[in-house]
Amino acid sequence: MDFNGDGVNSGHGNSARSAERLGFLTRSVHVGNGIDAETGAIRRPITMANSYALPYDPSDINWSSAEGSIYTRNGGANQRYLQEKLASLEDGEDCVVLATGVAALSGVFFAFLRSGDHVVVSDSTYIAAYRLLNELMPQKYGVRSTLVDSSDINAVRSAVRAETKLIHIETPSNPTIKVSDIAAIADIAHEAGALLSVDNTFASPYNQRPISLGADLCVESLTKYVNGHGDAMGGAVIGRRDLIDKIRAEAMVNLGGAISPFNAWLIMRGAVTLPLRMEQHNRSALSVAEFLEGESAVRFVSYPGLASHAGHELAKRQMPRGFGGVMAFGLRGDHDAHNDFVSRLEVITSAVSLGHDESLIVFLGEKDERQHLYSSEFHDGFFRLSVGLEDTEDIIGDISQALRKTGF
Ligand SMILES: *Cc1c(COP(=O)(O)O)cnc(C)c1O
């Protein structure tokens, strides 16, 4: 199917717009792909070139431009194909794809915050968002920030000041799996003349679309669910063209956060099966969370799909297809018991990251510098578990045998 209408491998097609009325699964398969003009191949190729041919007279080219084809740091073919797909899947006008999720986060923060500006940020976020907004930018560039429990709308409202230019939230959040109300916080941001950016990594566009709920910018670590195979890093920001152009010019061309064409190609390939993978992650994680909640060895489980989660009703509205594959839980045991449990797992791998095909677990110990920001159940150490695509019974069986061997 040719969504560009022109049948050529231009990389600048408007497939996201022409595909507007097609379903999410169809767009996951087709948007951004096209017929290669040179070979007739029905898959766009990987273009590993650093440079593109210049016109007869290149003297009036702006070397800092992200338009046209000049140099891969100004925008490469595979990056553009992936941008088309992600803009469509996230219901946004435009998208920029960068080297990592953190390049996407810093792209947003550096583009829209300057010295003297204030930012309101969730007290539960990916560690690099915390580091950038609470240490690096305040200490080096005079940006001010307020950490806030973004699941509490009144707390968000009272944190806003005249100088607030950005509200940044993550929902569900890393690592405590807190849920925040995107539409309500978008209203607060817009009343204050600020932008709302939402890190949508844990939900993925299959489960939640922040732009449709009123966010100005949606950030994704493509390293996680969108690629889904644990073998390529990437990041994206989706939003209005004028906002994305600013990030493209600064974070990509001038700060150098461009993605490798090979990684963009891998992520494009992974994104095709995002809907199918998310269905399985959603279903399996809910079963695992329910199993954990029924185990006497388990001290608490934080998963938005459980009725016991404070954000359950909100998550049902905001994430209509499912609650994702990531949960936090703790055992009724000490530090050593937690490590002992992990050492006895045979199917689930102890490693950072999430959203991969394989199940991953990480023990977040008692030394987390942000512990004072979390509610008390997180203080004695806890796990972040990313439920993978293995048989649900094998994941549950693995947890069960490891608990028994740990002495529970
Ligand atoms: C992993 C992650 C990031 C950072 O992404 P990288 O690709 O590792 O740079 C940002 N936000 C969230 C919620 C993440 O889980």
The ligand as an SDF file (V2000), in Angstrom:
LIG
                    3D

 15 15  0  0  0  0  0  0  0  0999 V2000
   14.3650    4.5000   29.6310 C   0  0  0  0  0  0  0  0  0  0  0  0
   13.5420    5.7010   29.8240 C   0  0  0  0  0  0  0  0  0  0  0  0
   13.9720    6.9510   29.3590 C   0  0  0  0  0  0  0  0  0  0  0  0
   15.3280    7.1430   28.7310 C   0  0  0  0  0  0  0  0  0  0  0  0
   15.4500    6.4850   27.5270 O   0  0  0  0  0  0  0  0  0  0  0  0
   16.8760    6.0220   26.9190 P   0  0  0  0  0  0  0  0  0  0  0  0
   16.4940    5.5300   25.5800 O   0  0  0  0  0  0  0  0  0  0  0  0
   17.3990    4.9800   27.8610 O   0  0  0  0  0  0  0  0  0  0  0  0
   17.7590    7.2170   26.8970 O   0  0  0  0  0  0  0  0  0  0  0  0
   13.1400    8.0350   29.5140 C   0  0  0  0  0  0  0  0  0  0  0  0
   11.9470    7.9070   30.1190 N   0  0  0  0  0  0  0  0  0  0  0  0
   11.5090    6.7320   30.5970 C   0  0  0  0  0  0  0  0  0  0  0  0
   10.1770    6.6690   31.2640 C   0  0  0  0  0  0  0  0  0  0  0  0
   12.2910    5.5910   30.4740 C   0  0  0  0  0  0  0  0  0  0  0  0
   11.8510    4.4250   30.9730 O   0  0  0  0  0  0  0  0  0  0  0  0
  1  2  1  0
  2  3  1  0
  2 14  2  0
  3  4  1  0
  3 10  2  0
  4  5  1  0
  5  6  1  0
  6  7  2  0
  6  8  1  0
  6  9  1  0
 10 11  1  0
 11 12  2  0
 12 13  1  0
 12 14  1  0
 14 15  1  0
M  END
$$$$
